[in-house]
Amino acid sequence: MTHSIPRLLVAAALLAAVPAQNLIRDIYPPPGSAASSSPETPVAMNGVAYFAATDEFGTELWRSDGTAAGTFLLKDINPGQNGSSPALFTVVGNTLFFVARVDGLGRELWATDGTRQGTRLVRDLLPLPATSSAIDSMVAFGGRLFFTASSATLGTELWSSDGTTAGTQVFVDLAPGASSSSPSSLTSWNGQLWFAATSVAGQELWRTDGTPGGTTLALDIVAGAGSAAPDDLCVAGSQLFFTASTAAAGRELWCTNGTVAGTRQVADIGAGSVGADVRGLTALGTQVVFWATNGSGREPWRSDGTPAGTVMLRDTVAGSSGTSQTTFAVAGNRAFFIGGAGPAFALFVTDGSIAGTTPLAGPFGLAVPPIGAFGGVAFAAAAPGSGTQLWRSDGTVAGTFALPSNPVASGVTNLGAVGARVFFQANVGAVGSELFVSDGSAAGTRLVTDLRTDGGDAGIGEMVAFGDRLFFRAWTPGAASEPWISDGTVGGTSQLLDLAAGTSSSSPVDAVVWRNEVWFGAGIPPLGVELGRSNGTTAGTGIGVDVNPGAVSSGPRQLVPVGNRLFFTGARNAGNELFVTDGTSAGTFEFDLQPGGNGSSAANLTALGNRLLFSAFDSTRGTEAWVSDGTLAGTRVLADLMPGPARGFVGGFAVFGGFGWFAAEAPGVGAELCRTDGTPAGTALFADLLAGSGGSTPAQLTAAGNRLFFTAIGAGVGRELWVSDGTVAGTRLIVDLTPGGAATTFHDLVAVNDRLYFVAEDALHGSELWVSDGTANGTVLVRDLHPGLAHGVQAGSLTRLGATSLVAFAGSDGVDGLQLWLSDGTATGTSRLGRIGAAVGQGAASIADLTFVGDQLFFRANDGIFGDELWVIVLGANQAAAAVGYGDSRCPGSNGITATIAAHGLPRLGNAGFALDLANARPNTLAFAGVSLAPAAVSIGGCRLLIAPAIAGLPAVMTSAVGFARSPLPVPASPSYLGMQFFCQYAVIDQGAALDQGLALSGGLRLMLGQ
């Protein structure tokens, strides 16, 4: 289908009410690595497979209908790279219940109707920050979900849910109070739910009709407080089979008709009190098949509930060792199982009789238990000389055979039946361990899609604003980790110099701007790790000072400019010490404050006017506050606040009101607030905020306007927010955000003019954005971005945008994954900055290192397609146009060459001549350019589609005799398109191409519309 691209741009522009976030350059393109998504065993609901799989967003909830387009991340439940690790999938009607972990909530109950919008937290059963309710034993009964869970006041009890918050409640408290009844083995039988639970009668069998009043102790097998510990409940015919343990017989097979008189131990399989280790009970008609041992090792048995009808079906492993398998799959009137031992496993079938228990295939070196599928069973096994493949069986030898996959895969595991198909995990060298599907035929056994197509990570770091450009560190395969520079455009983003030539890394660290240059520590052969410098050009990038001449490194860190001097820490002779330099070798000096091998461990370097405050250790005074003016005579300890070798200095510094503020220990008062004017006489304890020797332990000191904010512990309160105007009387607790003795967790105190922005977790919210003017009434939650105890704001990301009154941060509202946000300190003024991520609801895997340069916000992010790379968002109106290639389609034409896509001109607003060029394609054939709003990496027959669905196609063009073509793509002149981005890829008709459909695919091209 052909669409009008200008109409597509107009429609997209309506969605782009905020600036676009642009990948500046894919510094380290995807290497085609075989990163594995490791999809777990799927569960079927309404013909769709739901499962947990791992990609750049951690282990999250996925769905698949068996096609590449219909296989996608359903929701990034726990935004970021940690993942929610969904598990215990249980279908109740049209709802799939599961448990998932979210930062700030812990592991709680979730549900989905199969849509992103319908994937939701059902209830936080244990509403304490990051505390899990230990949900287990989930089962459908009476149109509801029954499960076990723990709470602080009730212990572990039986709960039920109808899928709503109000309808999710503890069902019955069988062990009143905080004691636990620990229900287990929940099984529906004869219109009742049977389970094992602990009460005053010990651990015995209970049943319920679905009402609390109809919940009763059904069978007390071991009278009194003793326990039979029933387990493995299984319904077969009119009987309930289970295992139970008694002192006389050990754990054996039992059954009941629901009455006390009709409850009995079926047989004493393991003679005496040893027990038979019965497990794996599975109904086969009116009988059960199971595994047990009677001295012959663990082998398959069957029982009809009578001693005579309880027999071993086959001794699959001669002697007493037995098999390691404990799983049966039933198809019709037969049960299938894996018997034997490696390397001689075999697939067996049984009709419940000894004569009817026969091997079907083997020997196998490895075998995965069968599941019901294809009218018989599917299983995975490794025949001699081959990897673990998918097999199927109809119960006959002739009907038991392997199903080779396309592409050829091995390591098959995690089988799950969904309708008439089987989904499974398998490994292909080129794509890793990914999702496959089979319809039971060899031709229909194939890779669904490569769920995890990690881009190459560029190792972005050391991001520093340098004039109107960004200095940063990046990693590439050819040059490893080296210094780069960027003006926010593709052409203006480049490596400055390969300081450690070849594949070694210089790894710049602790970069600072000093005297119109960037200085940093870096490994520069053959000098070792020394001071590097750059003026933003290749010629002006190189060694700054070889602090420790020769190949032995000084390892400069903690670089802090103070006037015309640069202080840093490093090692010349031995141990870590303080250094100062004027930028020359002759003007570089070491302060050996703790002579000998250990050094003074100088740290916390902070400029106070024309002097440096820092902490350092010596054996006489311990760790205390020091000062230096850059000379040996002017470098001295400020005060021995904790006399003797005990540590005095605790933390800081912050500069406020001409003083340096810090926390230090003093005799009799503990760790309290101190200050210094940079002289010994002007250094002293400022205020004892918590009377006694406990200490208030001030931390996170931050100056904002004419106030100093910090966190501290006060009388009757945990750690809370405090403020000082520089006087003892004006130093006070602002507000107790978590009332009582509990502490509030604070992150990211950021000064914006005379206000403080910060991230806090209290008893009602996860990590969220707050603002304070230093008063209780003026300290407010800006917006509960992700309502409840879930984290809305990513700790460590809050950043002030230059001299503006705005802050930016990474956060999630629980709907669209991890994104960038902007705030002016009000709820209405807090909004998302565009969106990042390949699909709605997905967001980024990670966002970090926000750095504001001019009117551009640089950051590093991983959108799950390009890997961890450098991004920028232009907050002004100066977005530069750019076109950058990305991705490898892995889909060459019949000439063995992959076609290339490139831009003809730049996608500037009003450029009517802009076009997409194709080269290296098959000559004299048709080619089609597709344009999408998002990138992708969808595997199709071993090739990769690099643009997302909802693709608009440009009119077909004919390639020339040398395989060149051009597709016009005029760019409208309207400013509303500024900053928008599109993703393009060519498809070329080529019957000899790698793709079965007779198509070759080019790489991808990313367009950024600009000036």
N, C-alpha and C positions, 0 to 999 in steps of 0.2 A: 504494500500500500504506500502511496506517495502522499506526503503531507506538506503543507506550506510551513516552512521554517519560520518566516516572520510571525505567523499566527502562533506557532509554538513558543516563540520568544515572548510574545505578548502575554500568553497564558502563564508562562513561568514568571514573568515580571510581576504579575499580580501577587505571586507568592513571596516575592523578594522584597519585603517591606524593610528589611535591615541589610546592612552590608554583607557581602559574601565573604566567606573564609576561603582563602586560596592556598593550595599547596604551591609554594614558591618554585620548588624544583625537587624532583625525586632524586636526591643526591646519591642514594644507593638503591638502584632499581631492583624490583623483585628478582631474586636469583633463580627462581624455579625450584626452590628447595622443597623437600618432601616433608614439610611440617604436617603432623597428624592431627586430625580432629577427634579421633577415637570415639566415634558415636557409640553410645551405650545401647543396651537392649531396648528396642522400641515397644511402645504400647499402642494398640489400635483404638481409635475412636472415630466412628462414622467414616470408615474407609481410609483414614489418614493416619500415618505413623507419627508419634510424638516421642521424642527422645532427648537425652542430654548429649551435647557434643562440645568440643573445645576449639575455640579459635582465638583471635587476638583479644576477644572480650571475656576470656575465661570460659569456664564450663557453664553453658546456659541452655535454655529451652529452645529446641528446634522442632520443625514439622516437615513432613515430606509426603507428597502424593505419588512419588516414584518418578517424577520428572525433575529436570534441573531447575526449570522456572518455578516449580511448585515446592522446592526445597529451600527453606530459608530460616534464619533466626527468627523465632516468633517474638521474643522480647528479651532485651538486655535487662534482666530483673535487678541485677546488682551492677550498676554502671561502673565501668573501669575494667581492669584486667584480672580482678580476683575471681569473678564469677559467682553465681548463686548455687551451683552444684545441685540442680533439681533431682529429686529421687522419690521413691515410693509412689510411683504413678498408679492411680486407682480411678477407674471410670465408674461414675454413677449417673446413669441416663446420658444426657448430653453434656455432662461436665466432667472434666478431668481434674481430679485433685492431686496435689503433690506437695512435698515440702521443699523449701528453698531458703537459702541464707542471704540476708541483706545486711550490709553494714549498719549498725545501730539497732537492728531488730533481732538479730540472731536467726536461728533456723525455725521457721514458722510455717503455718498452713496457707497454701496458695491454691488457686483454681483457675481454669481457663475454659472458655467455650470454643477455643480453636482460633480466636482472633487476638491480635495484639491488644486492642482496646478491652477485650473481655478477659485478659490475663491479669489477675488482681490478687492482692493479699486478702485472704478470707478473714483472718483475725490473728492479732498478736496475743497468743494465749498467755504469755508470760511478759507483761509490759514493763520490763526493766531493761535499761540500755544494753544492747548486744547480748542478751541472755536468751538461750534457746529453751523451748518447751519439750524437747526430747520426744517428738511425735514418732509413733511406731504402729505396727499392726493395723494398717488401714484396710477396710473391707466395706463393700456395698451391702446394705441390708434395709429392706423396706423403703427404698427410694432415697435413703440418706447415707451419709458416710459415717461409719463408726470407726473409732481409732483410739489409741492410748496416747496420753500426753501428761506432762508434769507441770505442776504449778507450785508456787511457794507455800501455799496454805493447805493444799489438798494432796500433795504427793502425786504419784503416778496412778491415774484412774482412767475409767472409760469415758470418752467424750463422743458427741455426735454433731453432725453439721448438715444443714440443708443448702450450704453454699453462701449463706449470708452471715454477716457479722453477728447480728442479733440471734440468728438461729444456730450459732456454734457455741455450745455450752457443755459443761461437764454433765454427763448423763447420769451417773450414780457414783457416790463416794462409798465404796465397799469397805474401805479401811478408814474410818472417820478421822478427821484432823490431818496433820501433815504426814501420817503414815501412808504407805503405798500398797494398793492391792495388786498392782502390776499385771493387768489383764494381758493375755497372750493367746495365740492360736485361735483367733476369732473365726468362726465357721457357721454358715447358715444351714439349718436343718429343720425340716418339718415346721416351717413358719416361725422358727425361733432362732436367735443368735446364741450359739454355744461358745464358751471360752473358758480358759483356766484363769483363776484369780486367787489371791491370798487374802484370807480373813482370819478370824479367831479359830476357824476350822482348818487352818493350814492352807496350802495351795491345792485347790480341788476344782471340780467342774461346776460351772455356773451356766445359767441360761436366762434369756430375756425375751419377752414378746415385743419389745420395742418401746416399753414404758418403764419408768423407774419403779412403779409399784409391781410390775410384772417381772422383776429381776430377782431371781432366787438361787440359792445353792441347790444344784441339781443332784450331785452325787458326792458324798463324803467317803471316798474309797478307803483312806487310812483314817480310822476314827480318831477323834480328839484333835489335838493341835498338830499331829503329824501330817506330812504332805505326801500325796501320790505324784505331784508335779506332772499332771497330764499334759501331753504335747502331741503335735502332728495329727490333729483331728482330721478325719476323712470320712465322708458319707459314701456308703456303698449299699445300694438297695434300701432296705428298711432299717439298716443298722448304722450306728456311728462308731467307727473304729478310731482308736487312739493308742498312744503308748502311755504307760504309767509305771511308777517305780514303787516297789514294796521291799521291806527288809528281807522277806523270805525269798523273793524271786528276782530281785533287781529290776531293771527296766525291760518290760515285756509287752506283747501285744494284747490289748483289751478291746472289748466292744460292748455296746449297750443298745437296748431298744427304747431307752428314755426312762426306764423305771429302775428302782433300786434292785428289784428281784431279777431284772433282765440285764444286769451289768456283771461282767465276769472277765477274768483273765482267760484269753483264748487258749493259750498253750504255754508251757514252760520250755521255750526253745533253747535258751541257754540254761542248762540244768543247774539247779541250786540257786544261790543268791547272786551269782555273777551277772545274770541278765544277758539278753541277746543283742543289745545295742540296736534295737529296731528303729528304722528311720525311712523316710521317703515314701510313706503310705500313699497309694494312688488307686483310685477306684477303677476296676475292670468289670463292668456289669455289676453283679451282686457280690463280687469278691473284691479283695484288695491284693495288689502286688506290693512288695516292699523289700527292703534289704535287711538282712539280719545275719548274725553269726552264731553258730553252735559248735565251734571248734574247727570248722572248715574255712574260716575266714569269712569276710562279708560277701554274701552271695544273694541272688534273687530268690524270693519266696512268694507264696500266695496263700490266702486263707479265705474261707467262706464263713468264718466265725465259729467253727468247731475245731476241736483238737485233731480229729481225723482228717479234716479238710485243710489243715495247715501243713504245707510241705515245701521243701526246697525244690525249686524248679530245675536248677542246673548248677553244677560246680564248675564255674567258668575259669577258675584258677586252681589247679591241683595243689593240694596241701593246705596249709593254714593261713596263707597270706591274704587271699581274697582280692577283690577289685576295689578300686578307689571311687568308682562311680556310685551315685545314689539317686539317680533321676530316671523316671519312666515317662514316655509319651504314649498316649492312647489314641488309636485311630480305629474306629469301629469297634469290633470285638477282639482286638489284639493290642498288646502293649509292646513297645519297642524300648530297648535299652542298650547301653554300651557295657560289655562285660570283658573280662580278661584283665591283663595288665600290660603296660608298655614294655617292649615294642610290639606286643601281640594283642592289642585291643581289637574287638570285633563288635559289629552290630548284630544284635539278637532280636528275635521276635517271639512272642509267646501268646497262646490263646488261653493261658491259665492252667494248662496241663503240662506234665513232665514231657510227654511225647511231643507236644506241640511247641516246645521251646527249642528253637534251632538258630544257628548262626546264618547270617545273610551275606556279610562281607567282612573282609579283613585279610591278613592282619594289618593294623594301623599302628604307626609309631605314636600318634597322638589322636585323640578323638574328643569332640565336643558333644555333650548329650543332645539327643534328638528333641525336636518339637513337632507338634502336629501341623502338617502342611501338605499341599498338593494331593489331598486324598489319602495320604499316608504320612510319612514323616520327612523332615529335612534335618540334616546333621552336618557337622564338619569333621573331616578326618584327613590325616596325612598318610597316604599309601607310600610304600617304599619308593624312594627316588623322587618324590614330589612334595610340594608344600601342602599346608592345610587348605583343602578346598571345600566348597559346598557340595554335599551329596543329597540325593533323595532316594526314597524307597517306598514301594507299594506293598512290601511284605513278602516279595519273592526275590530269589537270587537274581533272576534276569532283570527285574525291575528295580534293582539297587545299583546306582551308578553315579559318577561324579558329574558336576555341572561346571565345566570350565567357564571362567568369566571373561568379559571383554571390558577393559584390558585384563590380561592375565594377572591374577592376584593370588596371594597366599595369606596365611595367618588369619583365616576366617574365624570369627567369634561373634558373640552377642547377637544370636539369631532371634528374630521376632516375627511372628506371622501377622500380617495385616490383610484381611480379606483373602484373596487368592494368591497373594504374593508373600515373599519372605524378604525382609530387610536384614542386612547384616553388616558387620564391620570387616574390612579386609585391607590388606596392605599391597600397594603398588609402589615400586621403587621411586617413580617419578612424582608421585603425589602424596605419599605417606599412607597412613591408615585412615581410610575414608568410608563413606556410606555407599553400599551396593544394594541392588534389588534383584530378585529373580522371580520369574513367573513359572518356574519349574522346567524351563527348556534351556539348553545351552545358549541359544541365540538371545534369549531374554534374560540372561544373567549378566549384569553390567554395572558399571560405576554410575551412580546417580549423578553425583557432582563432587568436585573437590571443595569441601566445606571450608577448609583452612588453606588459604593461599597467601600466607604471610609475605609481605613485601620485605625487602632488605632493609634492616634498621640502620640509619645513618649515625647513630650514636651522638645525637646533637647534645651539646652542653656548653658551659661557659659563655652564655649569651650576655653580651654587654653592649649597651648603647654607646656608639662612638660617633659623635656628631649626628648626622642624619642617616647613619648606616648602623648595621648590626655586626659586631664581631662575634664569632662563635666557633666552636669546635665541631667537626663532622668526620665521619668514618666512610671511606670508600674502599673497594676491594684492592685497587691499585696502589693507593697511598696510605691506607690505614687512617689513624686519627690525627688530623692536622688542622691548622687554623684556616678559617674561611671568613668571607665578608659578604654582606648582602645589603642592597638598597631597597629590597622588597620586590624586585623584578627578577625574571628568569635570567636575562642577560647580565644583570648586576649582581648575581650571586655566583661566587667562584672561590676556588681555593686560593689562598694567598701564596703559600709556598709549602712544598713538601720538605719540612725541616729535617725530618728523619727519612732520608731518601729511601725509596722502595717500599716494602710492605711493613717496615717498622713504624711505630707511632711516636710522634713527639708529644701527643696528649696534653695540650695546653690546659693549665689549671689556674684557678684563683686570679682571673684576668681583671685588671683595673685600668682606668684611663688616668694617665699622669703626664703632664706636660705635652698635651696634644698627641700622645701616643698610647697604644695599648701595651701594657706590660703584663707578663704572665710567667709562670713556671713551665718549662717544657724540656723534653729530652732531645738534645741536639748533639748527635754524634760528631766528633769523638769526645765531646766535652762532658757528656753526662747530662743529668737534669739540672738546668741552670736558668737564669733569668733571660727570657726572650722579650722581644719588643716588635711593634709594628706600627707604621704610620698609615696603614690601610692600603699599601701598595706592595706588589711582589718584591720590588727592589728595596723597599724600606722595611722588610720583614726579616728578622734573623736574630742573632745573639745580642742580648743587651749587656749582661755582665757575666763573665765566667767566675762566679763567686768562689768556687773551689777549683783553682787551676788544675788541669789534667783531666783524666777520665773519671775521677771519683766525683759523684754528684753531691751538690749541696742541698738539692731538693727544696727550692723556695716555695713557701706557702704563706697564706694569710697576708697578702700584699695590701698595705694601707698607705696612701699618700698623705703626707703632712707638709704642706708648703712645698718647698723645693727639695724635699727628701722623701724617699720611699722606704718605709719600714717593712720588714718581712721576717719570717722565721725560717731557719734552715740549720744545716749541720756542716761544719768545716772540719773540725778536729774530731769531736765526739759529742754525741748528745744534741738535743734540739735547743737552739739559742735564738736570741733576738739579733737581727742585722739591720743596718741602715745603709743606703746608697744614695749618691748624688747622680747616678747614672754612669759612673766611670769605675774602672777597676781600682784605681788609686783612692777613690772616694767611697769605697765599700768597706764597712767595718763590722766586726762581730763583737757583741757584748757577752762575755763569758761570765754569766751571773752565777753559775753553779759549776765551778771547775771540776774536771774529772770526766768520767765516761757517760754520765746520765743526762747532763744538761739541765736547764731550768724549766723546760717545757713551757716556754712563753706562749701565751694564748690571749684571746679576747682583745686583740689590738683595736684601739678606738682613738680617733683624733679628738683632742680637746684643745681648740685653738691651734697654737703652734707647737703643741706638745703631744706625745703619745701616751695614753693610758694602756696598761696591759697587766695581766696576772703572770706571776712567775714563782718558781719554787727555789728555795735554797735550804740547805740542811739545818740552818740555824733557826729560821723563822717559818718554815713550811711554805705553803702557797699563800701569797698576799698580793695586794694591789701595788703596782709600780708605776713610775713615770719616766719618760725620757725626752730630752730636747735634742737628741741626736748626737750628743757628746757623751764620753765616758763619765765625766764629772757630773753631768746632768741626768744620769740614769741611776735611779735609786728607789728603794722601797719607800712607799708613802707612809705606811703604818703597819706595825705588827699587832693587828687588832685581836688576834688570839695568840698571846705571848707564847714563845717557845716554838718548837717544831710542828705543833698542831696546825692544821689548815685553817686559815681565817677567811680567805676569799671564797665566796660561794658562786656568784654569778653576776653578770652585767657585761658591759657598761651601757648607760644611756646618758646622753648629754642634754641638760636642761637647765636654763637659767644661769649659764656660765659654770655649772658644776658637772662633774661626772658622778652618776648615781650607780650604786651597785649593792649587792647583798653580801654580808660577811658575818661570820661567827664572832661573838664576843663573849667573854666569861659571864655566866649567870643570865644571859638574855637569849642565847641561841642565835640563829641566823636572822638578822634584822636589816632594815634599810640604812644604808650608809651613803655618805657623799664626800667628794673631794674637790678642792679648787685647783688641784695639781701640785700642792705643796704638802709636806708632812704636817705642818701646823694646821692646815685647813682640811685635814682628813680625819673624820670621826664618825661614830654612830650617830645617825640623824634622829631616829624614832624607834622606840620599843613598842611595836604594834600589837604584840601578843605577850602580855605580862607573864613573867616566869622564864624558865630556861628552855621552853619548847621552841620558841622562835616562829615568826610568821613566814619565814622563807620567801621573801619577795622574788618575783620572777617576771619575765616578759616585759621589762621596763621599756616604755615607749613614750616619747615626748610628743605632744600635740598642742600647738599654740602655746598658751601660758599655763599648761597643765602637764603633769607627769602621770601617766596611767601605768598600772601594773597589777599583777595578781598576787594575792597573799592569803594566808590563813589567819582568820580572826577568831576572837572568843565566841564560841557557840556556833560558828559557821565553818564550813569547809573552805576550800580555795575559791575565792570570789574576786570580783573586780574592785580595785581601789584607785584613788586619785590623790594627787598632792598639788598644791599651789606653790610649793617651795617652803611652806612653814609647817611646823609641827601641828599647830591647831588646824591647819587646812589640809591635813593628811587624814583621809577617812575612807571607810568602806562606802562604795557607791550604792550597791544593791545586792541582796542575797538571791541570786537567780535560781538556785536550788535550795529552798528553805530548809533550815535545820542544819545538822552537822554534815550532810552529804556535800560533796564538792561538785562544782561545775567544771567541765573540761573546756579549756580555752585554747584556741589556735589563732595564729595569724593576726596579731595586733598591728594595725596599720593606721598611721596618722594621716588624716586628710584635713588640712587647715587646722581648725581648733576642735575637730571632732575625732573620735576614735571609731574605726570600723574593726570588727573582730568576728571570729567564728567561734561559736560556743555550743556545747551539748549540755542541756539541763534535763530535768526529770521528764519533761514533756516533749522534747524535740531532739532530733539527731543533730549533726553538725549543720548549723544554719547561720545566716548573716545577721549580725546585730550592729547597732550604732549607739554611741554614747556621747553626750555633751558634758559629762562629768556629774550629772545629777541623776537621782533615782528615776524621776519622771521622764528624763531625757535619755534613758537607757532602754532601748526597745528592740524587739525582734523586727527586722526590716521586712522579711517575708519568710513564711514557712514553705520553702521551695518544694520540698518533698514531705508532705504532711505526715505527722506522727514522728516516731522515733527513727525512721529511716534518715540517712544522711542526704541533705540537699546540696551542701557545699563541700567540695573536695578540700580537705585541710592541706595547707601548704601552697594554695594557688591564689590567694587574695592579693591583688596588686593594684596600687594606685596608678592612675594614668597621668603621669607627669605632673604638671601644675594644675590640672583640672580638679574638680570636686567629685570625680567619678572613680569607682573601683571596678575592676574586672575580676572574674573568677571562673573556675571550672565547676560545674554543678549539674545536678539532675533533678528534674521535677517528677521523676517516676514514670514519665510518659515517653520521652524522646531520647533517653540515654544521656550519656555524658556530653555536655555542650559548653560553649563559652557564654557567659552572662555579663551584663553591665548593670551597675546600680548607682543611683545618686543618693542612696540612703533612705528612700521611700519605697513602699510596696509597689505603687503605680510606676515608679521610675526604675524598677528592676525588671529587665527584659533580656531575652535571649539574643545573642549576636549571630544571626544566620543559623546555619546548622552544618554539622559535620557528621559523616557516616554514610555508608553506601545505601542504607534503607531507612525509611521512616521508623522511628522507635528504637533504632539501633545505637545511634550516637557514636562516640569515639571510644576506643579501648583505653586511651590515656591522653591526658592534656597536662602539660607542665611547662615550667620555665617561662611564664608570661613576662615579656619585656617590652616596654613602651618606648618607641623611637619616633620622634616627630609626631606625625598623625597616624602612625602605624603600630599595631600591636602584634609583635612577633611571638610565636610560641612553638613548642614542639608537640606534635600530636601523632597518634596512630589511628587511622580511620579503618583499619582492617583490610585495606587494599594495598596501600603504598608502604606499609611499615612505619616505623618511627622516623618522621621527617620534619623539616622546617616549614612552618605555615605562617601566614600573615593575614591580618584583617585591617583594611584601610578605613579608618574612622572619619577621614576627611573625604574630599571629592577628587582625589588625585590617583585613582586606581589606574595603573598602567596595563595596557593590553598585553597579553602574552599567549603563546601556544607552546605546550611542552609535551613531548612524547612520554608514554608510560606503558609498561607491561609487555609481555611476550605472549603472542597468541599461540605459540607452539603449533602453528598450522601452516606449514610451507605449501607452496604450489607444486605443480608437477616438475618444475625445474629444481626443486629442492631448496629454493630460496623463499624466505618469508617476505611478502610484500610490505612496503613501508608507506606510512601516511605522514604528510607534512602540511604545514600551512602555507598558502600563497598570500603573502602579505601578513599583516597583523589584524586581529579582530577588534579594530578600533571602531567606536561608534561612528556610523555614517560611511564606513568603508564598503561601498557598493561592489567593489571588485574583489572582495575577500573570497577565497575558495579553498577547497581541500584537495591536495595533490596526492596521487597514488603513483608509486614507482615499483619496479622490480616484479610486476605482476605478469601473468600469462598474456602474450600479445593477442590482439584482435578478439577480445572476448568482452562480455559485459561485467561491469563492476557497480556495486551499490554502496553508497556511504550512509551509515546510520548515525543518528545523533540522539543522545540521551541526557537526562539531567543528573545522572549519577554514574560512577564507575562500577565495575563488577569484575569478577574473575570466575565465571561459571564454566565448568568443564563440560564439553560436548564432544563425545567420541575421541577424547584425548586432546582436542583443541580447546582454546579458551576464548569465550566471549567476554570482552573487556568493557562492555557498556551494559547498563542495567536494562531490564524490561521497560515497556512503554517507550520503545524506540521509534523515532520518526525517521522515515527513509527519504533520502534525496532521490531525484530522478536518476535512472540508470544511465551510465556513460560507457562509451566504448573505449577500450584500451588501444593504444597505438601499436605499431610494429615493434616497439621496444618496451611495451608493457607499461606505458604512462597514460594517466587519465587525470582530468580535473573536473571537480564538481563545484559549481558556483554556490556560495553561501553568503549573500549580501547581509551586512550587519546594519540594523536600523540606527538612525541618528538619535533616537530618544534617550535622554539622560536616565530614564527609569531602568535601562538595561545595564547601567554602570555596575561593574563588580560581579555580574552574573557569570556562571561557568557552565560549560557543556562538555560532553565527552563523546568522541567520535571514533569510528572504526569502519574500515572497508571490508566488504565481502566480495570475492571474485569468483565467477563461474569457471571452474577448472576441474574437469572430470578426472584428472590424474592427481588431484590434491589428496592430502591426508584425510580430510573429512569425508565420511561416507556419502554425504549429500552432494558431493561434487563441488565443494566450495573451498577456497583458500581464504584465510583471514589475515588482515594486516595487524600491526600493533595498534595501540590506542593513542589518541591525541586529545589533550585537555586544553580547552579554550577558556581564557579569562577575558571578558569583554571590558574594554577600558578606553582611556584617552589615547 
